[in-house]
Amino acid sequence: MAFAGLKAMLAGALRDRVAAVLAWVVASILLATAWVLTVIAAVTWLAPRLGPIGALLAVAGGLAVLALLVVWLAGAQNRRSADLRATTRALWAATAVSAASAILRGEPQAKGDPHANGQDPGGRHRSALLIAGGLALLLLAFLFPSGRSGGDDPPAPGPDDAA
């Protein structure tokens, strides 16, 4: 009984995913068709004023400027994401160092803690595990700074960066 319900649920999810992908494909085709028709209409509208070659050059220039704007905006977003990743990495490393130093200093535990005053015989073991875990996080943050083994590639210079 439960297997049949699971099978029906998975089949429904697959149907929904296929329907969503089909909707995106159809929408993409319609959008591409609308884009091509818009370019043709712009060239047709400009042709009496600039001539057919001038109209084609004007539309091509406009599309090139639009493409450069999109690339520039994507580059700015990538730089922002890289800055955010670097800040997050620095915060994780600072947190690991802070926790490790607090444990190494042996700061007293809070009042009312049942494990205070050496009542917990496993306290030293727990502290050693926390120190080792903090140092492992710190080493991971430095060895794999971007969360993947390849390291960070320097961001490509954008249009507003100095050459």
BALOBA-1460 file (C-alpha; in Angstrom, 3 decimals):
// residues 163
<rec num="1" residu="m" x="0.000" y="0.000" z="0.000"/>
<rec num="2" residu="a" x="2.714" y="2.486" z="0.989"/>
<rec num="3" residu="f" x="4.819" y="1.478" z="-2.005"/>
<rec num="4" residu="a" x="1.942" y="2.219" z="-4.382"/>
<rec num="5" residu="g" x="1.474" y="5.663" z="-2.811"/>
<rec num="6" residu="l" x="5.174" y="6.406" z="-3.133"/>
<rec num="7" residu="k" x="5.128" y="5.237" z="-6.747"/>
<rec num="8" residu="a" x="2.132" y="7.471" z="-7.525"/>
<rec num="9" residu="m" x="3.784" y="10.442" z="-5.808"/>
<rec num="10" residu="l" x="7.011" y="9.987" z="-7.775"/>
<rec num="11" residu="a" x="5.122" y="9.602" z="-11.042"/>
<rec num="12" residu="g" x="3.188" y="12.805" z="-10.316"/>
<rec num="13" residu="a" x="6.379" y="14.691" z="-9.487"/>
<rec num="14" residu="l" x="7.986" y="13.475" z="-12.700"/>
<rec num="15" residu="r" x="4.928" y="14.529" z="-14.709"/>
<rec num="16" residu="d" x="5.048" y="17.965" z="-13.045"/>
<rec num="17" residu="r" x="8.770" y="18.339" z="-13.798"/>
<rec num="18" residu="v" x="8.309" y="17.295" z="-17.431"/>
<rec num="19" residu="a" x="5.383" y="19.713" z="-17.761"/>
<rec num="20" residu="a" x="7.472" y="22.525" z="-16.276"/>
<rec num="21" residu="v" x="10.380" y="21.814" z="-18.646"/>
<rec num="22" residu="l" x="7.998" y="21.691" z="-21.609"/>
<rec num="23" residu="a" x="6.472" y="25.011" z="-20.574"/>
<rec num="24" residu="w" x="9.960" y="26.583" z="-20.386"/>
<rec num="25" residu="v" x="10.882" y="25.190" z="-23.811"/>
<rec num="26" residu="v" x="7.695" y="26.506" z="-25.423"/>
<rec num="27" residu="a" x="8.104" y="29.885" z="-23.721"/>
<rec num="28" residu="s" x="11.743" y="30.073" z="-24.880"/>
<rec num="29" residu="i" x="10.774" y="29.293" z="-28.473"/>
<rec num="30" residu="l" x="8.036" y="31.931" z="-28.396"/>
<rec num="31" residu="l" x="10.399" y="34.489" z="-26.879"/>
<rec num="32" residu="a" x="13.073" y="33.787" z="-29.498"/>
<rec num="33" residu="t" x="10.473" y="34.140" z="-32.263"/>
<rec num="34" residu="a" x="9.270" y="37.435" z="-30.809"/>
<rec num="35" residu="w" x="12.867" y="38.666" z="-30.604"/>
<rec num="36" residu="v" x="13.575" y="37.807" z="-34.251"/>
<rec num="37" residu="l" x="10.329" y="39.472" z="-35.380"/>
<rec num="38" residu="t" x="11.198" y="42.576" z="-33.330"/>
<rec num="39" residu="v" x="14.612" y="42.837" z="-34.997"/>
<rec num="40" residu="i" x="13.016" y="42.408" z="-38.447"/>
<rec num="41" residu="a" x="10.416" y="45.066" z="-37.634"/>
<rec num="42" residu="a" x="13.088" y="47.486" z="-36.410"/>
<rec num="43" residu="v" x="15.128" y="47.006" z="-39.586"/>
<rec num="44" residu="t" x="12.010" y="47.405" z="-41.742"/>
<rec num="45" residu="w" x="11.021" y="50.587" z="-39.905"/>
<rec num="46" residu="l" x="14.522" y="52.103" z="-40.147"/>
<rec num="47" residu="a" x="15.129" y="51.068" z="-43.791"/>
<rec num="48" residu="p" x="13.268" y="54.022" z="-45.409"/>
<rec num="49" residu="r" x="15.197" y="56.499" z="-43.222"/>
<rec num="50" residu="l" x="18.713" y="54.978" z="-43.255"/>
<rec num="51" residu="g" x="18.615" y="52.559" z="-46.169"/>
<rec num="52" residu="p" x="18.666" y="48.786" z="-45.782"/>
<rec num="53" residu="i" x="22.367" y="48.538" z="-44.915"/>
<rec num="54" residu="g" x="22.243" y="51.481" z="-42.515"/>
<rec num="55" residu="a" x="19.195" y="50.008" z="-40.786"/>
<rec num="56" residu="l" x="20.915" y="46.642" z="-40.380"/>
<rec num="57" residu="l" x="24.036" y="48.342" z="-38.998"/>
<rec num="58" residu="a" x="21.983" y="50.459" z="-36.577"/>
<rec num="59" residu="v" x="20.094" y="47.434" z="-35.237"/>
<rec num="60" residu="a" x="23.307" y="45.393" z="-34.994"/>
<rec num="61" residu="g" x="24.992" y="48.247" z="-33.105"/>
<rec num="62" residu="g" x="22.061" y="48.505" z="-30.718"/>
<rec num="63" residu="l" x="22.168" y="44.760" z="-30.061"/>
<rec num="64" residu="a" x="25.943" y="44.917" z="-29.504"/>
<rec num="65" residu="v" x="25.473" y="47.704" z="-26.929"/>
<rec num="66" residu="l" x="22.730" y="45.661" z="-25.264"/>
<rec num="67" residu="a" x="25.022" y="42.589" z="-25.165"/>
<rec num="68" residu="l" x="27.846" y="44.648" z="-23.608"/>
<rec num="69" residu="l" x="25.431" y="45.973" z="-20.986"/>
<rec num="70" residu="v" x="24.315" y="42.435" z="-20.091"/>
<rec num="71" residu="v" x="27.938" y="41.235" z="-19.852"/>
<rec num="72" residu="w" x="28.854" y="44.238" z="-17.681"/>
<rec num="73" residu="l" x="25.917" y="43.611" z="-15.319"/>
<rec num="74" residu="a" x="26.763" y="39.890" z="-15.066"/>
<rec num="75" residu="g" x="30.380" y="40.770" z="-14.285"/>
<rec num="76" residu="a" x="29.293" y="43.173" z="-11.549"/>
<rec num="77" residu="q" x="27.072" y="40.468" z="-10.055"/>
<rec num="78" residu="n" x="29.949" y="37.948" z="-10.158"/>
<rec num="79" residu="r" x="32.270" y="40.419" z="-8.405"/>
<rec num="80" residu="r" x="29.629" y="41.001" z="-5.734"/>
<rec num="81" residu="s" x="29.242" y="37.237" z="-5.246"/>
<rec num="82" residu="a" x="33.024" y="36.780" z="-5.008"/>
<rec num="83" residu="d" x="33.239" y="39.550" z="-2.400"/>
<rec num="84" residu="l" x="30.440" y="37.925" z="-0.410"/>
<rec num="85" residu="r" x="32.174" y="34.521" z="-0.548"/>
<rec num="86" residu="a" x="35.453" y="36.079" z="0.603"/>
<rec num="87" residu="t" x="33.706" y="37.842" z="3.486"/>
<rec num="88" residu="t" x="31.930" y="34.643" z="4.508"/>
<rec num="89" residu="r" x="35.213" y="32.726" z="4.410"/>
<rec num="90" residu="a" x="36.880" y="35.357" z="6.585"/>
<rec num="91" residu="l" x="34.014" y="35.238" z="9.083"/>
<rec num="92" residu="w" x="34.192" y="31.433" z="9.307"/>
<rec num="93" residu="a" x="37.939" y="31.567" z="9.866"/>
<rec num="94" residu="a" x="37.590" y="34.293" z="12.516"/>
<rec num="95" residu="t" x="34.872" y="32.306" z="14.279"/>
<rec num="96" residu="a" x="37.022" y="29.164" z="14.284"/>
<rec num="97" residu="v" x="40.022" y="31.080" z="15.673"/>
<rec num="98" residu="s" x="37.875" y="32.770" z="18.314"/>
<rec num="99" residu="a" x="36.327" y="29.484" z="19.430"/>
<rec num="100" residu="a" x="39.682" y="27.733" z="19.517"/>
<rec num="101" residu="s" x="41.276" y="30.522" z="21.542"/>
<rec num="102" residu="a" x="38.372" y="30.578" z="24.010"/>
<rec num="103" residu="i" x="38.682" y="26.823" z="24.500"/>
<rec num="104" residu="l" x="42.463" y="26.971" z="24.836"/>
<rec num="105" residu="r" x="42.207" y="29.749" z="27.420"/>
<rec num="106" residu="g" x="39.795" y="27.544" z="29.357"/>
<rec num="107" residu="e" x="37.168" y="30.198" z="30.005"/>
<rec num="108" residu="p" x="34.899" y="29.255" z="32.930"/>
<rec num="109" residu="q" x="31.517" y="27.823" z="32.140"/>
<rec num="110" residu="a" x="28.275" y="29.612" z="32.924"/>
<rec num="111" residu="k" x="26.898" y="29.497" z="36.457"/>
<rec num="112" residu="g" x="24.304" y="26.831" z="37.004"/>
<rec num="113" residu="d" x="25.888" y="24.582" z="34.400"/>
<rec num="114" residu="p" x="25.828" y="21.024" z="35.790"/>
<rec num="115" residu="h" x="29.189" y="20.343" z="34.132"/>
<rec num="116" residu="a" x="30.946" y="23.250" z="35.884"/>
<rec num="117" residu="n" x="33.636" y="22.814" z="38.534"/>
<rec num="118" residu="g" x="35.000" y="19.605" z="37.043"/>
<rec num="119" residu="q" x="31.847" y="17.550" z="37.688"/>
<rec num="120" residu="d" x="31.944" y="16.239" z="34.134"/>
<rec num="121" residu="p" x="34.748" y="13.697" z="33.805"/>
<rec num="122" residu="g" x="34.438" y="13.819" z="29.987"/>
<rec num="123" residu="g" x="34.874" y="17.590" z="29.869"/>
<rec num="124" residu="r" x="38.500" y="17.426" z="28.834"/>
<rec num="125" residu="h" x="37.630" y="14.976" z="26.099"/>
<rec num="126" residu="r" x="34.875" y="17.279" z="24.836"/>
<rec num="127" residu="s" x="37.251" y="20.273" z="24.860"/>
<rec num="128" residu="a" x="39.854" y="18.348" z="22.888"/>
<rec num="129" residu="l" x="37.202" y="17.443" z="20.312"/>
<rec num="130" residu="l" x="36.087" y="21.077" z="20.069"/>
<rec num="131" residu="i" x="39.659" y="22.251" z="19.629"/>
<rec num="132" residu="a" x="40.334" y="19.634" z="16.966"/>
<rec num="133" residu="g" x="37.072" y="20.473" z="15.187"/>
<rec num="134" residu="g" x="37.793" y="24.206" z="15.240"/>
<rec num="135" residu="l" x="41.298" y="23.697" z="13.912"/>
<rec num="136" residu="a" x="39.965" y="21.360" z="11.217"/>
<rec num="137" residu="l" x="37.451" y="24.019" z="10.130"/>
<rec num="138" residu="l" x="40.214" y="26.604" z="10.085"/>
<rec num="139" residu="l" x="42.443" y="24.386" z="7.961"/>
<rec num="140" residu="l" x="39.564" y="23.625" z="5.586"/>
<rec num="141" residu="a" x="38.838" y="27.332" z="5.237"/>
<rec num="142" residu="f" x="42.426" y="27.990" z="4.209"/>
<rec num="143" residu="l" x="43.014" y="24.887" z="2.095"/>
<rec num="144" residu="f" x="39.752" y="25.059" z="0.154"/>
<rec num="145" residu="p" x="38.841" y="28.743" z="0.228"/>
<rec num="146" residu="s" x="35.939" y="28.591" z="-2.218"/>
<rec num="147" residu="g" x="34.368" y="25.345" z="-1.053"/>
<rec num="148" residu="r" x="35.744" y="23.419" z="-4.017"/>
<rec num="149" residu="s" x="39.174" y="21.942" z="-4.595"/>
<rec num="150" residu="g" x="40.116" y="24.166" z="-7.550"/>
<rec num="151" residu="g" x="40.530" y="27.428" z="-5.649"/>
<rec num="152" residu="d" x="39.282" y="30.842" z="-6.688"/>
<rec num="153" residu="d" x="39.996" y="32.186" z="-10.110"/>
<rec num="154" residu="p" x="40.613" y="35.923" z="-10.087"/>
<rec num="155" residu="p" x="37.572" y="37.787" z="-11.372"/>
<rec num="156" residu="a" x="37.803" y="39.071" z="-14.910"/>
<rec num="157" residu="p" x="38.244" y="42.838" z="-15.138"/>
<rec num="158" residu="g" x="35.023" y="44.669" z="-15.848"/>
<rec num="159" residu="p" x="34.464" y="47.716" z="-18.020"/>
<rec num="160" residu="d" x="34.811" y="50.068" z="-15.028"/>
<rec num="161" residu="d" x="38.101" y="48.531" z="-13.760"/>
<rec num="162" residu="a" x="41.386" y="50.281" z="-14.441"/>
<rec num="163" residu="a" x="43.460" y="48.605" z="-17.117"/>
